[in-house]
């Protein structure tokens, strides 16, 4: 989307520390999300699957950023994409707690 956060990842000084899929418990349902942990904030994105495949049967020709994990590259080639779920969470305002599995 075109908005003021479109350049959120453009800082040359920002480092991507970790990324990966997670199930987020949201009131009465579970959301399939993809997290990006940078050295200054946590970005939570919602995983969406495009119902249409790109350009026929050969999806290997879709350009994908080589710095992404193989899992995310594969997901994008299958027509998936991530949308930002909420504002990034600054790490100095983030509290982590261990919880028992549901």
RAJOSUL-V654978 format. One record per backbone hydrogen bond with DSSP energy under -1.0 kcal/mol. NH is the residue of the N-H (numbers start at 1). CO is the residue of the C=O. Records with the same first field share a line. If there is no record, write none. Layout:
# RAJOSUL-V654978
NH: CO + CO
This chain:
# RAJOSUL-V654978
6: 3
8: 5
10: 7
17: 37
18: 37
20: 35
22: 33
24: 31
26: 29
29: 26
31: 24
33: 22
34: 45
35: 20
36: 43
37: 18
38: 41
39: 15
42: 89
43: 36
45: 34
46: 83
47: 32
48: 81
50: 79
59: 57
62: 59
68: 65
73: 69
74: 70
75: 71
76: 72
77: 73
78: 74
79: 76
80: 75
81: 48
83: 46
85: 44
89: 42
91: 40
93: 90
